[in-house]
Amino acid sequence: MERAAKRDAQIGATSPKAPTGKRQPKRTEGTRPSADELAAFYADMVNSEKFLPASTISNTIRDAMLSRGLVTPERLRARGVR
C-alpha cells in the first residue's frame, strides 16, 4: 500500500491534472450460499437443456446433488458429468 501511495503521489506531482480514478476498497464478503442452495442451483443447470460446460460441476457438488435427490445418475451421465 505504501508503494501504491508513493506511485499515486508521484503521478499527481508530475501531472497537472488530479488523478481521475480512485482506488476501490476491497469488496466485503456477503453471505455465502449454503450447500443446499449451491446444490439446487447446479441441479437446475443439469436438469435444463442449456449448455453445460464440462468443468462446471465439481465432484463435491455432484455428490451433494445426488445425496439430496435433486438429479439422477442417468441425467448426470447424459449431461457429461462424471
N, CA, C and O atoms as a CHARMM CRD file, in Angstrom:
* protein
*
  328
    1    1 MET  N      0.81900  -1.18300   0.00000 PROA 1      0.00000
    2    1 MET  CA     0.00000   0.00000   0.00000 PROA 1      0.00000
    3    1 MET  C      0.86400   1.24700   0.00000 PROA 1      0.00000
    4    1 MET  O      0.49100   2.27200  -0.57200 PROA 1      0.00000
    5    2 GLU  N      2.01800   1.15700   0.64400 PROA 2      0.00000
    6    2 GLU  CA     2.91500   2.30500   0.65000 PROA 2      0.00000
    7    2 GLU  C      3.41400   2.60600  -0.75900 PROA 2      0.00000
    8    2 GLU  O      3.49100   3.76400  -1.17100 PROA 2      0.00000
    9    3 ARG  N      3.75400   1.53200  -1.49900 PROA 3      0.00000
   10    3 ARG  CA     4.22600   1.74000  -2.87300 PROA 3      0.00000
   11    3 ARG  C      3.13900   2.37200  -3.72500 PROA 3      0.00000
   12    3 ARG  O      3.42300   3.24800  -4.54200 PROA 3      0.00000
   13    4 ALA  N      1.90800   1.94200  -3.54600 PROA 4      0.00000
   14    4 ALA  CA     0.80800   2.49600  -4.32600 PROA 4      0.00000
   15    4 ALA  C      0.59100   3.96300  -3.97600 PROA 4      0.00000
   16    4 ALA  O      0.33000   4.77700  -4.86100 PROA 4      0.00000
   17    5 ALA  N      0.69600   4.30400  -2.70900 PROA 5      0.00000
   18    5 ALA  CA     0.53700   5.69100  -2.29100 PROA 5      0.00000
   19    5 ALA  C      1.65200   6.55800  -2.86500 PROA 5      0.00000
   20    5 ALA  O      1.39800   7.67000  -3.32800 PROA 5      0.00000
   21    6 LYS  N      2.90100   6.04800  -2.83800 PROA 6      0.00000
   22    6 LYS  CA     4.01700   6.79400  -3.42100 PROA 6      0.00000
   23    6 LYS  C      3.82600   6.97800  -4.91800 PROA 6      0.00000
   24    6 LYS  O      4.05600   8.06300  -5.45300 PROA 6      0.00000
   25    7 ARG  N      3.40600   5.91300  -5.59100 PROA 7      0.00000
   26    7 ARG  CA     3.19900   5.99500  -7.03500 PROA 7      0.00000
   27    7 ARG  C      2.11500   7.01700  -7.35900 PROA 7      0.00000
   28    7 ARG  O      2.27100   7.81300  -8.28500 PROA 7      0.00000
   29    8 ASP  N      1.02400   7.00300  -6.60700 PROA 8      0.00000
   30    8 ASP  CA    -0.04800   7.97100  -6.83100 PROA 8      0.00000
   31    8 ASP  C      0.43200   9.39400  -6.56600 PROA 8      0.00000
   32    8 ASP  O      0.05800  10.32300  -7.28200 PROA 8      0.00000
   33    9 ALA  N      1.26500   9.56400  -5.53300 PROA 9      0.00000
   34    9 ALA  CA     1.79800  10.88400  -5.23200 PROA 9      0.00000
   35    9 ALA  C      2.72400  11.36100  -6.34300 PROA 9      0.00000
   36    9 ALA  O      2.69700  12.53900  -6.69800 PROA 9      0.00000
   37   10 GLN  N      3.53700  10.47900  -6.89300 PROA 10     0.00000
   38   10 GLN  CA     4.43200  10.84800  -7.98400 PROA 10     0.00000
   39   10 GLN  C      3.64700  11.20700  -9.23800 PROA 10     0.00000
   40   10 GLN  O      3.97900  12.17100  -9.92600 PROA 10     0.00000
   41   11 ILE  N      2.62400  10.44600  -9.53100 PROA 11     0.00000
   42   11 ILE  CA     1.79600  10.73100 -10.70400 PROA 11     0.00000
   43   11 ILE  C      1.09700  12.07300 -10.52100 PROA 11     0.00000
   44   11 ILE  O      1.00100  12.86400 -11.46000 PROA 11     0.00000
   45   12 GLY  N      0.61600  12.32200  -9.32500 PROA 12     0.00000
   46   12 GLY  CA    -0.05500  13.58700  -9.04900 PROA 12     0.00000
   47   12 GLY  C      0.89100  14.76600  -9.12300 PROA 12     0.00000
   48   12 GLY  O      0.48300  15.85100  -9.53800 PROA 12     0.00000
   49   13 ALA  N      2.16200  14.58700  -8.72600 PROA 13     0.00000
   50   13 ALA  CA     3.13200  15.67300  -8.74600 PROA 13     0.00000
   51   13 ALA  C      3.58400  15.99100 -10.16700 PROA 13     0.00000
   52   13 ALA  O      3.85200  17.15100 -10.47800 PROA 13     0.00000
   53   14 THR  N      3.67400  14.99900 -11.02400 PROA 14     0.00000
   54   14 THR  CA     4.16500  15.22300 -12.38300 PROA 14     0.00000
   55   14 THR  C      3.06100  15.65800 -13.33000 PROA 14     0.00000
   56   14 THR  O      3.34300  16.27700 -14.35700 PROA 14     0.00000
   57   15 SER  N      1.85200  15.35900 -13.02000 PROA 15     0.00000
   58   15 SER  CA     0.75000  15.68800 -13.92100 PROA 15     0.00000
   59   15 SER  C     -0.02400  16.88100 -13.36200 PROA 15     0.00000
   60   15 SER  O     -0.26900  16.94700 -12.15800 PROA 15     0.00000
   61   16 PRO  N     -0.41000  17.82600 -14.22500 PROA 16     0.00000
   62   16 PRO  CA    -1.15500  18.98000 -13.72200 PROA 16     0.00000
   63   16 PRO  C     -2.57800  18.62500 -13.29600 PROA 16     0.00000
   64   16 PRO  O     -3.16300  19.29900 -12.44900 PROA 16     0.00000
   65   17 LYS  N     -3.13100  17.56100 -13.88800 PROA 17     0.00000
   66   17 LYS  CA    -4.48100  17.14700 -13.52100 PROA 17     0.00000
   67   17 LYS  C     -4.43300  16.18100 -12.34200 PROA 17     0.00000
   68   17 LYS  O     -3.48500  15.41100 -12.19000 PROA 17     0.00000
   69   18 ALA  N     -5.43200  16.23300 -11.54700 PROA 18     0.00000
   70   18 ALA  CA    -5.54800  15.26400 -10.45800 PROA 18     0.00000
   71   18 ALA  C     -5.95700  13.92300 -11.05000 PROA 18     0.00000
   72   18 ALA  O     -6.66800  13.88600 -12.05400 PROA 18     0.00000
   73   19 PRO  N     -5.52500  12.83100 -10.45200 PROA 19     0.00000
   74   19 PRO  CA    -5.93100  11.52900 -10.97000 PROA 19     0.00000
   75   19 PRO  C     -7.45300  11.38500 -10.92500 PROA 19     0.00000
   76   19 PRO  O     -8.10000  11.72100  -9.93400 PROA 19     0.00000
   77   20 THR  N     -8.00300  10.87400 -12.02900 PROA 20     0.00000
   78   20 THR  CA    -9.45600  10.77700 -12.11300 PROA 20     0.00000
   79   20 THR  C     -9.99300   9.53500 -11.41300 PROA 20     0.00000
   80   20 THR  O    -11.10300   9.56300 -10.88300 PROA 20     0.00000
   81   21 GLY  N     -9.22900   8.45100 -11.40000 PROA 21     0.00000
   82   21 GLY  CA    -9.72000   7.22100 -10.79600 PROA 21     0.00000
   83   21 GLY  C     -9.26200   7.08300  -9.36600 PROA 21     0.00000
   84   21 GLY  O     -8.09100   7.29700  -9.05200 PROA 21     0.00000
   85   22 LYS  N    -10.17400   6.73100  -8.51500 PROA 22     0.00000
   86   22 LYS  CA    -9.81500   6.46600  -7.12400 PROA 22     0.00000
   87   22 LYS  C     -9.68700   4.97200  -6.94500 PROA 22     0.00000
   88   22 LYS  O    -10.33400   4.19200  -7.64500 PROA 22     0.00000
   89   23 ARG  N     -8.87700   4.58900  -6.03400 PROA 23     0.00000
   90   23 ARG  CA    -8.73700   3.17100  -5.73000 PROA 23     0.00000
   91   23 ARG  C     -9.98900   2.70600  -4.99600 PROA 23     0.00000
   92   23 ARG  O    -10.48500   3.37200  -4.08700 PROA 23     0.00000
   93   24 GLN  N    -10.47800   1.56100  -5.41000 PROA 24     0.00000
   94   24 GLN  CA   -11.67000   0.99800  -4.79200 PROA 24     0.00000
   95   24 GLN  C    -11.26000   0.12200  -3.61100 PROA 24     0.00000
   96   24 GLN  O    -10.31300  -0.65700  -3.71800 PROA 24     0.00000
   97   25 PRO  N    -11.95900   0.24300  -2.49700 PROA 25     0.00000
   98   25 PRO  CA   -11.65100  -0.66000  -1.37800 PROA 25     0.00000
   99   25 PRO  C    -12.05300  -2.08100  -1.75100 PROA 25     0.00000
  100   25 PRO  O    -12.89900  -2.29200  -2.61900 PROA 25     0.00000
  101   26 LYS  N    -11.44000  -3.04100  -1.08900 PROA 26     0.00000
  102   26 LYS  CA   -11.78100  -4.43400  -1.34500 PROA 26     0.00000
  103   26 LYS  C    -13.24700  -4.67200  -1.01900 PROA 26     0.00000
  104   26 LYS  O    -13.79900  -4.10000  -0.07800 PROA 26     0.00000
  105   27 ARG  N    -13.85700  -5.52600  -1.81700 PROA 27     0.00000
  106   27 ARG  CA   -15.27000  -5.82900  -1.62700 PROA 27     0.00000
  107   27 ARG  C    -15.44300  -6.63600  -0.35100 PROA 27     0.00000
  108   27 ARG  O    -14.69500  -7.58000  -0.09300 PROA 27     0.00000
  109   28 THR  N    -16.41100  -6.26700   0.42600 PROA 28     0.00000
  110   28 THR  CA   -16.67100  -7.02300   1.65100 PROA 28     0.00000
  111   28 THR  C    -17.44900  -8.27600   1.28300 PROA 28     0.00000
  112   28 THR  O    -18.28000  -8.27000   0.37500 PROA 28     0.00000
  113   29 GLU  N    -17.16900  -9.31400   1.98400 PROA 29     0.00000
  114   29 GLU  CA   -17.83600 -10.58800   1.73100 PROA 29     0.00000
  115   29 GLU  C    -19.26600 -10.53000   2.23900 PROA 29     0.00000
  116   29 GLU  O    -19.52700 -10.13700   3.37600 PROA 29     0.00000
  117   30 GLY  N    -20.16800 -10.92100   1.38700 PROA 30     0.00000
  118   30 GLY  CA   -21.56600 -11.03600   1.78800 PROA 30     0.00000
  119   30 GLY  C    -21.78500 -12.42800   2.36600 PROA 30     0.00000
  120   30 GLY  O    -20.83600 -13.14700   2.68000 PROA 30     0.00000
  121   31 THR  N    -23.01900 -12.78000   2.49400 PROA 31     0.00000
  122   31 THR  CA   -23.30000 -14.11700   2.98900 PROA 31     0.00000
  123   31 THR  C    -23.07800 -15.11900   1.86400 PROA 31     0.00000
  124   31 THR  O    -23.49000 -14.88900   0.72700 PROA 31     0.00000
  125   32 ARG  N    -22.45000 -16.18700   2.17400 PROA 32     0.00000
  126   32 ARG  CA   -22.18800 -17.22500   1.18400 PROA 32     0.00000
  127   32 ARG  C    -23.37300 -18.17200   1.11500 PROA 32     0.00000
  128   32 ARG  O    -24.03100 -18.42900   2.12400 PROA 32     0.00000
  129   33 PRO  N    -23.64400 -18.69200  -0.08000 PROA 33     0.00000
  130   33 PRO  CA   -24.76200 -19.62400  -0.19700 PROA 33     0.00000
  131   33 PRO  C    -24.46700 -20.92500   0.55300 PROA 33     0.00000
  132   33 PRO  O    -23.32000 -21.36400   0.64200 PROA 33     0.00000
  133   34 SER  N    -25.51800 -21.52000   1.08300 PROA 34     0.00000
  134   34 SER  CA   -25.35800 -22.77500   1.81000 PROA 34     0.00000
  135   34 SER  C    -25.14400 -23.91100   0.81500 PROA 34     0.00000
  136   34 SER  O    -25.30100 -23.72800  -0.39200 PROA 34     0.00000
  137   35 ALA  N    -24.79100 -25.06300   1.32000 PROA 35     0.00000
  138   35 ALA  CA   -24.57400 -26.23300   0.46700 PROA 35     0.00000
  139   35 ALA  C    -25.86100 -26.63300  -0.23500 PROA 35     0.00000
  140   35 ALA  O    -25.83600 -27.06900  -1.38600 PROA 35     0.00000
  141   36 ASP  N    -26.98900 -26.48700   0.45600 PROA 36     0.00000
  142   36 ASP  CA   -28.28400 -26.80000  -0.15700 PROA 36     0.00000
  143   36 ASP  C    -28.59400 -25.86000  -1.31500 PROA 36     0.00000
  144   36 ASP  O    -29.08500 -26.29200  -2.35900 PROA 36     0.00000
  145   37 GLU  N    -28.30600 -24.57200  -1.12800 PROA 37     0.00000
  146   37 GLU  CA   -28.55300 -23.59700  -2.19200 PROA 37     0.00000
  147   37 GLU  C    -27.65800 -23.85100  -3.40000 PROA 37     0.00000
  148   37 GLU  O    -28.10700 -23.75400  -4.54200 PROA 37     0.00000
  149   38 LEU  N    -26.39800 -24.17300  -3.14700 PROA 38     0.00000
  150   38 LEU  CA   -25.49000 -24.47600  -4.25000 PROA 38     0.00000
  151   38 LEU  C    -25.93400 -25.71900  -5.01000 PROA 38     0.00000
  152   38 LEU  O    -25.92500 -25.73800  -6.24100 PROA 38     0.00000
  153   39 ALA  N    -26.31800 -26.74300  -4.28100 PROA 39     0.00000
  154   39 ALA  CA   -26.76400 -27.97700  -4.92700 PROA 39     0.00000
  155   39 ALA  C    -28.00500 -27.71500  -5.77600 PROA 39     0.00000
  156   39 ALA  O    -28.11500 -28.23600  -6.88600 PROA 39     0.00000
  157   40 ALA  N    -28.93000 -26.92200  -5.27200 PROA 40     0.00000
  158   40 ALA  CA   -30.14300 -26.61100  -6.02800 PROA 40     0.00000
  159   40 ALA  C    -29.82000 -25.78400  -7.26800 PROA 40     0.00000
  160   40 ALA  O    -30.40800 -26.00400  -8.32700 PROA 40     0.00000
  161   41 PHE  N    -28.90500 -24.85000  -7.14900 PROA 41     0.00000
  162   41 PHE  CA   -28.51500 -24.01200  -8.28200 PROA 41     0.00000
  163   41 PHE  C    -27.92800 -24.85900  -9.41000 PROA 41     0.00000
  164   41 PHE  O    -28.33000 -24.72800 -10.56700 PROA 41     0.00000
  165   42 TYR  N    -26.98000 -25.72500  -9.06900 PROA 42     0.00000
  166   42 TYR  CA   -26.34800 -26.55500 -10.09100 PROA 42     0.00000
  167   42 TYR  C    -27.29200 -27.63600 -10.60500 PROA 42     0.00000
  168   42 TYR  O    -27.18700 -28.03700 -11.76400 PROA 42     0.00000
  169   43 ALA  N    -28.20400 -28.11300  -9.77600 PROA 43     0.00000
  170   43 ALA  CA   -29.18000 -29.10000 -10.23700 PROA 43     0.00000
  171   43 ALA  C    -30.07600 -28.49500 -11.30500 PROA 43     0.00000
  172   43 ALA  O    -30.44700 -29.17600 -12.26100 PROA 43     0.00000
  173   44 ASP  N    -30.42900 -27.22500 -11.15400 PROA 44     0.00000
  174   44 ASP  CA   -31.21700 -26.55000 -12.18800 PROA 44     0.00000
  175   44 ASP  C    -30.45800 -26.51500 -13.50300 PROA 44     0.00000
  176   44 ASP  O    -31.05000 -26.68500 -14.56800 PROA 44     0.00000
  177   45 MET  N    -29.15200 -26.29600 -13.43500 PROA 45     0.00000
  178   45 MET  CA   -28.33700 -26.27100 -14.64300 PROA 45     0.00000
  179   45 MET  C    -28.28800 -27.65400 -15.29900 PROA 45     0.00000
  180   45 MET  O    -28.38800 -27.77600 -16.52000 PROA 45     0.00000
  181   46 VAL  N    -28.13500 -28.67600 -14.48300 PROA 46     0.00000
  182   46 VAL  CA   -28.04400 -30.03600 -15.01000 PROA 46     0.00000
  183   46 VAL  C    -29.37400 -30.47700 -15.60000 PROA 46     0.00000
  184   46 VAL  O    -29.40300 -31.11600 -16.65100 PROA 46     0.00000
  185   47 ASN  N    -30.47000 -30.14600 -14.93900 PROA 47     0.00000
  186   47 ASN  CA   -31.78500 -30.59100 -15.38200 PROA 47     0.00000
  187   47 ASN  C    -32.33100 -29.79700 -16.56000 PROA 47     0.00000
  188   47 ASN  O    -33.29400 -30.22200 -17.19800 PROA 47     0.00000
  189   48 SER  N    -31.72400 -28.64300 -16.85900 PROA 48     0.00000
  190   48 SER  CA   -32.19200 -27.86300 -18.00500 PROA 48     0.00000
  191   48 SER  C    -31.54700 -28.39800 -19.27900 PROA 48     0.00000
  192   48 SER  O    -30.69600 -29.28700 -19.23000 PROA 48     0.00000
  193   49 GLU  N    -31.95100 -27.85900 -20.39600 PROA 49     0.00000
  194   49 GLU  CA   -31.37300 -28.25700 -21.68100 PROA 49     0.00000
  195   49 GLU  C    -30.32000 -27.26300 -22.15500 PROA 49     0.00000
  196   49 GLU  O    -29.82900 -27.37200 -23.27900 PROA 49     0.00000
  197   50 LYS  N    -29.96900 -26.30000 -21.31300 PROA 50     0.00000
  198   50 LYS  CA   -28.97400 -25.29800 -21.67700 PROA 50     0.00000
  199   50 LYS  C    -27.58600 -25.92000 -21.73200 PROA 50     0.00000
  200   50 LYS  O    -27.35400 -27.01500 -21.21900 PROA 50     0.00000
  201   51 PHE  N    -26.66400 -25.19100 -22.37100 PROA 51     0.00000
  202   51 PHE  CA   -25.28400 -25.64300 -22.47400 PROA 51     0.00000
  203   51 PHE  C    -24.67700 -25.77200 -21.07900 PROA 51     0.00000
  204   51 PHE  O    -24.84900 -24.89500 -20.23200 PROA 51     0.00000
  205   52 LEU  N    -23.96900 -26.87400 -20.85500 PROA 52     0.00000
  206   52 LEU  CA   -23.32600 -27.13200 -19.57000 PROA 52     0.00000
  207   52 LEU  C    -21.86000 -27.45800 -19.82400 PROA 52     0.00000
  208   52 LEU  O    -21.55100 -28.56000 -20.27900 PROA 52     0.00000
  209   53 PRO  N    -20.94100 -26.52300 -19.54100 PROA 53     0.00000
  210   53 PRO  CA   -19.52400 -26.80600 -19.74100 PROA 53     0.00000
  211   53 PRO  C    -19.08200 -27.99100 -18.88200 PROA 53     0.00000
  212   53 PRO  O    -19.61600 -28.22900 -17.79900 PROA 53     0.00000
  213   54 ALA  N    -18.10900 -28.71700 -19.38600 PROA 54     0.00000
  214   54 ALA  CA   -17.67500 -29.94600 -18.72400 PROA 54     0.00000
  215   54 ALA  C    -17.12200 -29.69100 -17.32200 PROA 54     0.00000
  216   54 ALA  O    -17.28200 -30.53400 -16.43900 PROA 54     0.00000
  217   55 SER  N    -16.49000 -28.57000 -17.10700 PROA 55     0.00000
  218   55 SER  CA   -15.83800 -28.31500 -15.81800 PROA 55     0.00000
  219   55 SER  C    -16.72900 -27.56500 -14.83200 PROA 55     0.00000
  220   55 SER  O    -16.24000 -27.12300 -13.79300 PROA 55     0.00000
  221   56 THR  N    -17.99200 -27.41100 -15.11600 PROA 56     0.00000
  222   56 THR  CA   -18.88400 -26.65000 -14.23700 PROA 56     0.00000
  223   56 THR  C    -19.17700 -27.37300 -12.93400 PROA 56     0.00000
  224   56 THR  O    -19.17700 -26.75600 -11.86900 PROA 56     0.00000
  225   57 ILE  N    -19.42200 -28.65900 -13.00800 PROA 57     0.00000
  226   57 ILE  CA   -19.84300 -29.43300 -11.83600 PROA 57     0.00000
  227   57 ILE  C    -18.64600 -30.15200 -11.23500 PROA 57     0.00000
  228   57 ILE  O    -18.02200 -30.99100 -11.88400 PROA 57     0.00000
  229   58 SER  N    -18.33000 -29.81300  -9.98400 PROA 58     0.00000
  230   58 SER  CA   -17.23600 -30.49300  -9.28700 PROA 58     0.00000
  231   58 SER  C    -17.76000 -31.78200  -8.65500 PROA 58     0.00000
  232   58 SER  O    -18.96800 -32.00900  -8.58500 PROA 58     0.00000
  233   59 ASN  N    -16.84700 -32.60400  -8.20500 PROA 59     0.00000
  234   59 ASN  CA   -17.23800 -33.85600  -7.55400 PROA 59     0.00000
  235   59 ASN  C    -18.04100 -33.59200  -6.28500 PROA 59     0.00000
  236   59 ASN  O    -18.97300 -34.33500  -5.97900 PROA 59     0.00000
  237   60 THR  N    -17.69500 -32.56000  -5.55800 PROA 60     0.00000
  238   60 THR  CA   -18.40000 -32.22900  -4.32400 PROA 60     0.00000
  239   60 THR  C    -19.84200 -31.82600  -4.61200 PROA 60     0.00000
  240   60 THR  O    -20.76500 -32.26900  -3.92700 PROA 60     0.00000
  241   61 ILE  N    -20.03200 -30.98900  -5.62000 PROA 61     0.00000
  242   61 ILE  CA   -21.37900 -30.56100  -5.98900 PROA 61     0.00000
  243   61 ILE  C    -22.17600 -31.74100  -6.52600 PROA 61     0.00000
  244   61 ILE  O    -23.35700 -31.89500  -6.21500 PROA 61     0.00000
  245   62 ARG  N    -21.51900 -32.58100  -7.34300 PROA 62     0.00000
  246   62 ARG  CA   -22.19100 -33.76800  -7.88100 PROA 62     0.00000
  247   62 ARG  C    -22.70400 -34.64400  -6.75400 PROA 62     0.00000
  248   62 ARG  O    -23.85700 -35.07500  -6.76700 PROA 62     0.00000
  249   63 ASP  N    -21.83600 -34.91100  -5.76800 PROA 63     0.00000
  250   63 ASP  CA   -22.23500 -35.75000  -4.63700 PROA 63     0.00000
  251   63 ASP  C    -23.36400 -35.10400  -3.82500 PROA 63     0.00000
  252   63 ASP  O    -24.26000 -35.80000  -3.34700 PROA 63     0.00000
  253   64 ALA  N    -23.32000 -33.77700  -3.67000 PROA 64     0.00000
  254   64 ALA  CA   -24.36600 -33.08000  -2.92600 PROA 64     0.00000
  255   64 ALA  C    -25.70500 -33.18200  -3.64700 PROA 64     0.00000
  256   64 ALA  O    -26.73700 -33.39500  -3.01100 PROA 64     0.00000
  257   65 MET  N    -25.69600 -33.03400  -4.95900 PROA 65     0.00000
  258   65 MET  CA   -26.94500 -33.13600  -5.72300 PROA 65     0.00000
  259   65 MET  C    -27.51700 -34.54600  -5.64700 PROA 65     0.00000
  260   65 MET  O    -28.72500 -34.72300  -5.49100 PROA 65     0.00000
  261   66 LEU  N    -26.64500 -35.54900  -5.75900 PROA 66     0.00000
  262   66 LEU  CA   -27.10800 -36.93000  -5.70200 PROA 66     0.00000
  263   66 LEU  C    -27.65300 -37.28800  -4.32200 PROA 66     0.00000
  264   66 LEU  O    -28.68700 -37.94700  -4.21600 PROA 66     0.00000
  265   67 SER  N    -26.96500 -36.85900  -3.26900 PROA 67     0.00000
  266   67 SER  CA   -27.40400 -37.20100  -1.91500 PROA 67     0.00000
  267   67 SER  C    -28.73100 -36.53600  -1.55800 PROA 67     0.00000
  268   67 SER  O    -29.49300 -37.06900  -0.75200 PROA 67     0.00000
  269   68 ARG  N    -29.01300 -35.38000  -2.14900 PROA 68     0.00000
  270   68 ARG  CA   -30.27100 -34.69000  -1.88500 PROA 68     0.00000
  271   68 ARG  C    -31.38400 -35.11700  -2.83700 PROA 68     0.00000
  272   68 ARG  O    -32.53000 -34.69200  -2.68900 PROA 68     0.00000
  273   69 GLY  N    -31.04900 -35.94700  -3.80200 PROA 69     0.00000
  274   69 GLY  CA   -32.04600 -36.44000  -4.74800 PROA 69     0.00000
  275   69 GLY  C    -32.49700 -35.40900  -5.77100 PROA 69     0.00000
  276   69 GLY  O    -33.60000 -35.50300  -6.30900 PROA 69     0.00000
  277   70 LEU  N    -31.64200 -34.42000  -6.04200 PROA 70     0.00000
  278   70 LEU  CA   -32.01100 -33.36400  -6.98400 PROA 70     0.00000
  279   70 LEU  C    -31.81400 -33.78000  -8.44000 PROA 70     0.00000
  280   70 LEU  O    -32.48300 -33.26300  -9.33400 PROA 70     0.00000
  281   71 VAL  N    -30.89800 -34.71200  -8.67200 PROA 71     0.00000
  282   71 VAL  CA   -30.63600 -35.21700 -10.02000 PROA 71     0.00000
  283   71 VAL  C    -30.46100 -36.72800  -9.94700 PROA 71     0.00000
  284   71 VAL  O    -30.25000 -37.28700  -8.87000 PROA 71     0.00000
  285   72 THR  N    -30.55000 -37.37100 -11.07900 PROA 72     0.00000
  286   72 THR  CA   -30.32600 -38.81300 -11.13700 PROA 72     0.00000
  287   72 THR  C    -28.96100 -39.09000 -11.75300 PROA 72     0.00000
  288   72 THR  O    -28.44500 -38.26600 -12.50800 PROA 72     0.00000
  289   73 PRO  N    -28.37900 -40.22700 -11.44300 PROA 73     0.00000
  290   73 PRO  CA   -27.08700 -40.56400 -12.06300 PROA 73     0.00000
  291   73 PRO  C    -27.18500 -40.64500 -13.58700 PROA 73     0.00000
  292   73 PRO  O    -26.23200 -40.31500 -14.29300 PROA 73     0.00000
  293   74 GLU  N    -28.33800 -41.08400 -14.08700 PROA 74     0.00000
  294   74 GLU  CA   -28.51900 -41.17400 -15.53700 PROA 74     0.00000
  295   74 GLU  C    -28.48600 -39.79200 -16.17900 PROA 74     0.00000
  296   74 GLU  O    -27.89700 -39.60500 -17.24400 PROA 74     0.00000
  297   75 ARG  N    -29.12400 -38.82800 -15.52100 PROA 75     0.00000
  298   75 ARG  CA   -29.14300 -37.46000 -16.05800 PROA 75     0.00000
  299   75 ARG  C    -27.73200 -36.86900 -16.04600 PROA 75     0.00000
  300   75 ARG  O    -27.33600 -36.17800 -16.98500 PROA 75     0.00000
  301   76 LEU  N    -26.98400 -37.14200 -14.98900 PROA 76     0.00000
  302   76 LEU  CA   -25.61100 -36.64300 -14.92900 PROA 76     0.00000
  303   76 LEU  C    -24.77200 -37.24300 -16.05200 PROA 76     0.00000
  304   76 LEU  O    -24.00200 -36.52900 -16.69400 PROA 76     0.00000
  305   77 ARG  N    -24.91000 -38.54000 -16.29500 PROA 77     0.00000
  306   77 ARG  CA   -24.18200 -39.17900 -17.37200 PROA 77     0.00000
  307   77 ARG  C    -24.57100 -38.58900 -18.72400 PROA 77     0.00000
  308   77 ARG  O    -23.71800 -38.34900 -19.57900 PROA 77     0.00000
  309   78 ALA  N    -25.86700 -38.36100 -18.90300 PROA 78     0.00000
  310   78 ALA  CA   -26.35600 -37.80600 -20.16800 PROA 78     0.00000
  311   78 ALA  C    -25.79100 -36.40100 -20.41000 PROA 78     0.00000
  312   78 ALA  O    -25.56800 -36.00900 -21.55500 PROA 78     0.00000
  313   79 ARG  N    -25.56400 -35.65500 -19.34100 PROA 79     0.00000
  314   79 ARG  CA   -25.03100 -34.30000 -19.45200 PROA 79     0.00000
  315   79 ARG  C    -23.50500 -34.27000 -19.45300 PROA 79     0.00000
  316   79 ARG  O    -22.91500 -33.19900 -19.59500 PROA 79     0.00000
  317   80 GLY  N    -22.85900 -35.41200 -19.29900 PROA 80     0.00000
  318   80 GLY  CA   -21.39500 -35.47500 -19.35700 PROA 80     0.00000
  319   80 GLY  C    -20.69900 -35.19700 -18.04300 PROA 80     0.00000
  320   80 GLY  O    -19.50400 -34.90100 -18.02600 PROA 80     0.00000
  321   81 VAL  N    -21.42900 -35.28800 -16.93800 PROA 81     0.00000
  322   81 VAL  CA   -20.82600 -35.08000 -15.62300 PROA 81     0.00000
  323   81 VAL  C    -20.34900 -36.41500 -15.10600 PROA 81     0.00000
  324   81 VAL  O    -21.11600 -37.37800 -15.08800 PROA 81     0.00000
  325   82 ARG  N    -19.10500 -36.49800 -14.68600 PROA 82     0.00000
  326   82 ARG  CA   -18.53800 -37.75300 -14.20500 PROA 82     0.00000
  327   82 ARG  C    -18.42400 -37.77900 -12.71700 PROA 82     0.00000
  328   82 ARG  O    -17.96300 -38.77000 -12.15000 PROA 82     0.00000
